[in-house]
Amino acid sequence: AARRALRELGVHSRHASRPLASLRASVRARVALAAALVGAPQLLLLDKVDGLFDGDCLDAVVSALTAFDGAIVFATCHAPLVRCMATRVLVLDDTGARPPAFVAVD
């Protein structure tokens, strides 16, 4: 299950023999997400979700998160991710919380 989760998140087998600390931050984040998903939690709390992807793995991350059968609360500055994944959006800034300027879900 762990190898499948890693593969689905775009973590290549060549990373398996390398120390975790030697991997790029985005790969380490996806390894951590894979470990969480294998545990089948009911809730994922994800901070700085845009750190999960670099280059071409955005689709893999979105696919894994949308297939997750639980609730996800995430913080990100990546508007395209919000638009394609979020069902409810709350914008937090130094003035407090407010609804977004765009509609995330039809």
C-alpha atoms as an extended CHARMM CRD file, in Angstrom:
* protein
*
       106  EXT
         1         1  ALA       CA              0.0000000000        0.0000000000        0.0000000000  PROA      1               0.0000000000
         2         2  ALA       CA              2.8310000000        2.4080000000        0.8420000000  PROA      2               0.0000000000
         3         3  ARG       CA              4.6160000000        1.8690000000       -2.4740000000  PROA      3               0.0000000000
         4         4  ARG       CA              1.3650000000        2.4160000000       -4.3620000000  PROA      4               0.0000000000
         5         5  ALA       CA              0.6600000000        5.6400000000       -2.4400000000  PROA      5               0.0000000000
         6         6  LEU       CA              4.1750000000        6.9040000000       -3.1670000000  PROA      6               0.0000000000
         7         7  ARG       CA              3.8510000000        6.0510000000       -6.8570000000  PROA      7               0.0000000000
         8         8  GLU       CA              0.4410000000        7.7450000000       -7.0850000000  PROA      8               0.0000000000
         9         9  LEU       CA              1.9410000000       10.9120000000       -5.5920000000  PROA      9               0.0000000000
        10        10  GLY       CA              4.7540000000       10.9790000000       -8.1200000000  PROA      10              0.0000000000
        11        11  VAL       CA              7.5090000000        9.7970000000       -5.7750000000  PROA      11              0.0000000000
        12        12  HSD       CA              9.7860000000        7.7220000000       -7.9810000000  PROA      12              0.0000000000
        13        13  SER       CA             11.3730000000        4.4410000000       -6.9230000000  PROA      13              0.0000000000
        14        14  ARG       CA             14.8360000000        6.0000000000       -7.3510000000  PROA      14              0.0000000000
        15        15  HSD       CA             14.1050000000        8.0200000000       -4.1880000000  PROA      15              0.0000000000
        16        16  ALA       CA             13.6020000000        4.8550000000       -2.1010000000  PROA      16              0.0000000000
        17        17  SER       CA             17.3020000000        4.2490000000       -1.4750000000  PROA      17              0.0000000000
        18        18  ARG       CA             18.1320000000        7.8520000000       -0.6530000000  PROA      18              0.0000000000
        19        19  PRO       CA             18.0130000000        9.3250000000        2.8590000000  PROA      19              0.0000000000
        20        20  LEU       CA             14.8340000000       11.3290000000        3.3750000000  PROA      20              0.0000000000
        21        21  ALA       CA             16.8320000000       14.4530000000        4.2830000000  PROA      21              0.0000000000
        22        22  SER       CA             18.5480000000       14.3740000000        0.8770000000  PROA      22              0.0000000000
        23        23  LEU       CA             15.2730000000       14.6450000000       -1.0510000000  PROA      23              0.0000000000
        24        24  ARG       CA             13.7910000000       17.9300000000       -2.2710000000  PROA      24              0.0000000000
        25        25  ALA       CA             11.2960000000       19.4780000000        0.1340000000  PROA      25              0.0000000000
        26        26  SER       CA              8.3750000000       18.7670000000       -2.2170000000  PROA      26              0.0000000000
        27        27  VAL       CA              9.3200000000       15.0750000000       -2.4090000000  PROA      27              0.0000000000
        28        28  ARG       CA              9.6380000000       14.8650000000        1.3940000000  PROA      28              0.0000000000
        29        29  ALA       CA              6.1940000000       16.4680000000        1.7070000000  PROA      29              0.0000000000
        30        30  ARG       CA              4.6960000000       13.9270000000       -0.7040000000  PROA      30              0.0000000000
        31        31  VAL       CA              6.3480000000       11.0640000000        1.2220000000  PROA      31              0.0000000000
        32        32  ALA       CA              4.7290000000       12.3970000000        4.4030000000  PROA      32              0.0000000000
        33        33  LEU       CA              1.3520000000       12.6900000000        2.6360000000  PROA      33              0.0000000000
        34        34  ALA       CA              1.6720000000        9.1120000000        1.3300000000  PROA      34              0.0000000000
        35        35  ALA       CA              2.3940000000        7.8920000000        4.8620000000  PROA      35              0.0000000000
        36        36  ALA       CA             -0.6780000000        9.7210000000        6.1500000000  PROA      36              0.0000000000
        37        37  LEU       CA             -2.9070000000        8.3520000000        3.3880000000  PROA      37              0.0000000000
        38        38  VAL       CA             -1.7860000000        4.7730000000        4.0200000000  PROA      38              0.0000000000
        39        39  GLY       CA             -2.9680000000        5.1830000000        7.6150000000  PROA      39              0.0000000000
        40        40  ALA       CA             -6.5180000000        5.8610000000        6.3120000000  PROA      40              0.0000000000
        41        41  PRO       CA             -7.2970000000        8.8340000000        8.5500000000  PROA      41              0.0000000000
        42        42  GLN       CA            -10.7120000000       10.4960000000        8.5730000000  PROA      42              0.0000000000
        43        43  LEU       CA             -9.1970000000       13.9960000000        8.4610000000  PROA      43              0.0000000000
        44        44  LEU       CA             -6.1270000000       15.5190000000        6.8240000000  PROA      44              0.0000000000
        45        45  LEU       CA             -4.8100000000       18.8650000000        8.0660000000  PROA      45              0.0000000000
        46        46  LEU       CA             -2.4080000000       20.1900000000        5.4430000000  PROA      46              0.0000000000
        47        47  ASP       CA             -0.4040000000       23.3980000000        5.7820000000  PROA      47              0.0000000000
        48        48  LYS       CA              1.2280000000       25.0040000000        2.7420000000  PROA      48              0.0000000000
        49        49  VAL       CA             -0.1980000000       22.4430000000        0.3310000000  PROA      49              0.0000000000
        50        50  ASP       CA              1.6480000000       24.1290000000       -2.5450000000  PROA      50              0.0000000000
        51        51  GLY       CA              4.8130000000       22.6340000000       -1.0240000000  PROA      51              0.0000000000
        52        52  LEU       CA              3.5620000000       19.1890000000       -2.0530000000  PROA      52              0.0000000000
        53        53  PHE       CA              4.1580000000       19.7370000000       -5.7120000000  PROA      53              0.0000000000
        54        54  ASP       CA              6.7320000000       20.9650000000       -8.1160000000  PROA      54              0.0000000000
        55        55  GLY       CA              6.7120000000       20.7160000000      -11.8580000000  PROA      55              0.0000000000
        56        56  ASP       CA              4.4240000000       18.0560000000      -13.2200000000  PROA      56              0.0000000000
        57        57  CYS       CA              3.2040000000       16.3360000000      -10.0440000000  PROA      57              0.0000000000
        58        58  LEU       CA              0.3020000000       18.7460000000       -9.3900000000  PROA      58              0.0000000000
        59        59  ASP       CA             -2.1300000000       16.3980000000      -11.1380000000  PROA      59              0.0000000000
        60        60  ALA       CA             -0.9120000000       13.4470000000       -9.0560000000  PROA      60              0.0000000000
        61        61  VAL       CA             -1.3670000000       15.3570000000       -5.7860000000  PROA      61              0.0000000000
        62        62  VAL       CA             -4.8160000000       16.6290000000       -6.7760000000  PROA      62              0.0000000000
        63        63  SER       CA             -5.8370000000       13.1320000000       -7.8470000000  PROA      63              0.0000000000
        64        64  ALA       CA             -4.6950000000       11.5940000000       -4.5500000000  PROA      64              0.0000000000
        65        65  LEU       CA             -6.3990000000       14.2620000000       -2.4750000000  PROA      65              0.0000000000
        66        66  THR       CA             -9.6750000000       14.1230000000       -4.3860000000  PROA      66              0.0000000000
        67        67  ALA       CA             -9.6990000000       10.3200000000       -4.0420000000  PROA      67              0.0000000000
        68        68  PHE       CA             -9.2640000000       10.6550000000       -0.2620000000  PROA      68              0.0000000000
        69        69  ASP       CA            -12.4000000000        9.4560000000        1.5220000000  PROA      69              0.0000000000
        70        70  GLY       CA            -12.3450000000       11.9100000000        4.3820000000  PROA      70              0.0000000000
        71        71  ALA       CA            -12.2740000000       15.5920000000        5.1770000000  PROA      71              0.0000000000
        72        72  ILE       CA             -9.3620000000       17.8290000000        4.2260000000  PROA      72              0.0000000000
        73        73  VAL       CA             -8.5590000000       21.2020000000        5.7240000000  PROA      73              0.0000000000
        74        74  PHE       CA             -5.7170000000       22.8610000000        3.8720000000  PROA      74              0.0000000000
        75        75  ALA       CA             -3.8460000000       26.1380000000        3.7850000000  PROA      75              0.0000000000
        76        76  THR       CA             -2.3830000000       27.3140000000        0.5110000000  PROA      76              0.0000000000
        77        77  CYS       CA             -1.6190000000       30.3380000000       -1.6060000000  PROA      77              0.0000000000
        78        78  HSD       CA             -2.0610000000       28.2900000000       -4.7920000000  PROA      78              0.0000000000
        79        79  ALA       CA             -5.3400000000       29.5790000000       -6.2630000000  PROA      79              0.0000000000
        80        80  PRO       CA             -5.6160000000       26.8940000000       -8.9930000000  PROA      80              0.0000000000
        81        81  LEU       CA             -5.5320000000       24.1930000000       -6.3060000000  PROA      81              0.0000000000
        82        82  VAL       CA             -8.2320000000       25.9710000000       -4.3360000000  PROA      82              0.0000000000
        83        83  ARG       CA            -10.3920000000       26.3130000000       -7.4260000000  PROA      83              0.0000000000
        84        84  CYS       CA            -10.1950000000       22.6330000000       -8.3540000000  PROA      84              0.0000000000
        85        85  MET       CA            -10.4060000000       21.0760000000       -4.8640000000  PROA      85              0.0000000000
        86        86  ALA       CA            -12.1130000000       23.2540000000       -2.3070000000  PROA      86              0.0000000000
        87        87  THR       CA            -15.7950000000       22.9700000000       -1.4960000000  PROA      87              0.0000000000
        88        88  ARG       CA            -15.6410000000       25.7420000000        1.0920000000  PROA      88              0.0000000000
        89        89  VAL       CA            -13.1130000000       28.5680000000        1.2010000000  PROA      89              0.0000000000
        90        90  LEU       CA            -12.1960000000       30.9960000000        3.9460000000  PROA      90              0.0000000000
        91        91  VAL       CA             -9.5510000000       33.6460000000        3.3290000000  PROA      91              0.0000000000
        92        92  LEU       CA             -7.4680000000       34.5770000000        6.3560000000  PROA      92              0.0000000000
        93        93  ASP       CA             -5.3290000000       37.6960000000        6.4180000000  PROA      93              0.0000000000
        94        94  ASP       CA             -4.2420000000       40.3440000000        8.9030000000  PROA      94              0.0000000000
        95        95  THR       CA             -7.7450000000       41.8320000000        8.9020000000  PROA      95              0.0000000000
        96        96  GLY       CA             -9.4340000000       38.5590000000        9.8610000000  PROA      96              0.0000000000
        97        97  ALA       CA            -11.4960000000       35.9890000000        7.9980000000  PROA      97              0.0000000000
        98        98  ARG       CA            -13.6050000000       36.7200000000        4.9360000000  PROA      98              0.0000000000
        99        99  PRO       CA            -15.1890000000       34.9030000000        1.9910000000  PROA      99              0.0000000000
       100       100  PRO       CA            -13.0320000000       34.6590000000       -1.1270000000  PROA      100             0.0000000000
       101       101  ALA       CA            -13.2750000000       36.9620000000       -4.1080000000  PROA      101             0.0000000000
       102       102  PHE       CA            -14.0310000000       33.9760000000       -6.3530000000  PROA      102             0.0000000000
       103       103  VAL       CA            -16.3660000000       31.0040000000       -6.1840000000  PROA      103             0.0000000000
       104       104  ALA       CA            -14.4210000000       27.7630000000       -5.6860000000  PROA      104             0.0000000000
       105       105  VAL       CA            -17.2240000000       25.3540000000       -6.5570000000  PROA      105             0.0000000000
       106       106  ASP       CA            -20.2120000000       25.7200000000       -8.8540000000  PROA      106             0.0000000000
